Amino acid sequence: MRVHIGGDHAAYELQRALVGWLTEEGHDVVDHGAKEYDELDDYPVFVLRAAEGVAADAGSLGVVLGGSGNGEQMAANKVEGIRAALCYNAELAQLARQHNNAQVISIGGRFNTVDEAKEMVRVFLETPFSGADRHQRRIDMVEDYEKAGQLPPER
């Protein structure tokens, strides 16, 4: 699988570990940086490129990283068509794919070990979207709002 990855200085070591591990696992990794440590770098530079890479590359998934993962998730979600999920354990990573068909996982480098991050990414990459009607209906509502700015009807 092709995996787009991007993150800032706060998760630099974690990103480097994940790039190496994903490559060893046989994935086609597209590293959008940071490719060197710079404590003054800005996560949108790398995260937006990773999310755009996923949006333009059908069937690919993405990993974005930062100190908490919050800003990175918010930035990735600004890319049209992207659903990015902040995860802090493997169960959330699974649900993000199963229920929300998320294409990008966001991880906080200051809150997760390398082993925890590997497990979350492994689960995220291996879990398919369930396709259940209720989950697709909800995704469609969000996408309709994103495109037309129209709130879904109340039930």
N, C-alpha and C positions, 0 to 999 in steps of 0.2 A: 504494500500500500504506500501511496505517496503521502508524506506527512510534512506539512509546512509548520515551521517552528520559529518563534521570535520572542525575545525578552530583553529586559534591561539589566543594569548592573546588579540590582538587588537579587537577581536569580541567575547571575552569570555562571557560577560554578554548577548549579543544577542544570542549566541549559546545556552546558558543555557535556555533562554526564549523560543527559538524555539523548543528545545528538549521537554520541558514541554508541550508546546502548541500542537505540533504534536502528542504527546502521548495522550493528552486529546481528540484530534480530531479522535483518533482511529487508527492512523498509527503505524506500527511496526517500531520503530526507532532504528537504529544501530548507536550508538554514538562512533565515532572513536577518540574522544578527541578534544581538551584538556578537561580533566576532573577536572583540578584545575588550578587556575590562576598562570602563571609564565611569567613575563614580558620578559624573555629571550628565550622563546620557539620559535620554527621554524615551520612556517606553512606547509612546505612539509611533515613533520612527520605525520600530521593529514589529510591533504588534499589528499595526494597520497593514503593513506589507504581508505579514503572514496570513491575516484574515482575507485580504484581497487575493492572495494566492489560492486559498481554499475556494473562494467564491468563483474564481476563474478556472478551476481545475476539478471538473466533475469527478466525484468518487473519492476525492482526497479528504483528509481530515487535518485538523490543526491543533497545535499546542502553543499557548501563550503564557508567559511567565513574568512575574514581577515580585515585589516584596510581599504584598498581600494577595495579589491576583485580582483585586477589585477593579482598579483602574484599567487593567489590561482587559478584563471581561467587558467593561463598559465601552472601551475603545473598539474592540473586535465587533461588538454588537452594532456599532455605527456603520459597518460595511453592509451594504444592501444584500439581503438574503442570508446573512449569517446569523446563526443562533449559537452564542457562546455561553458556556456554563461554568461558573466558579465552583470548583469541587475541592473538597478537603478530605475525602475518603473514597474508597473504591465503590461503595454503594451509591454515592451521589454520581460518580462517573457513569455507572451502569444506568441509573435512572435518566440521566441527561440524554443518553443515546436512546434507550428504550422508549421513554415517554415523550421526549421533546425533540428527538431527531437532531440533537446538537451536532454541529460539525466542528466545533472548536471547544477544547477544554482549557480553562484558565486555572493556574496553580500558583499559590503563594510560596515563593522560595524561602521566606522567613518562617513559614509555618509547617512545612513538610520536609521530611528527610528525602534523600535520593531514593531509597527503597520504597517509601510511601508513594512518591511521585511515579516511579516506574510501575508500580501496581495499578495506580489510577489510570495511567496512560495505556497500559496493557488492556485493562478492562474496557476503557473507552474505545480503543481501536477494535476490540473483538466483539463488542456488543452491537447487534443490529437494532434498528428502529422496529418497534413491534408492529407498526402499521395499524394498530387498533383504531377503529372509527373515532372514538372519543378523543384520542390523542391527536389524530390528524385534524379533526374538527377544530380543536383548540389552536393548533399551529396555523390553520387556515385563517382563523379569526385574527390572530396577531399579524399575519402577513397582509391581510386585507386592511388592517389598521395602518400598517407601515406604508402601504401603497396609496391608499385613498384617505387616510385620516378619519375614517368612519368607525364609530364605536359599534361593537356587535349588539344586536338586539337583546334586551333583557328577556329572560324566560320567566 
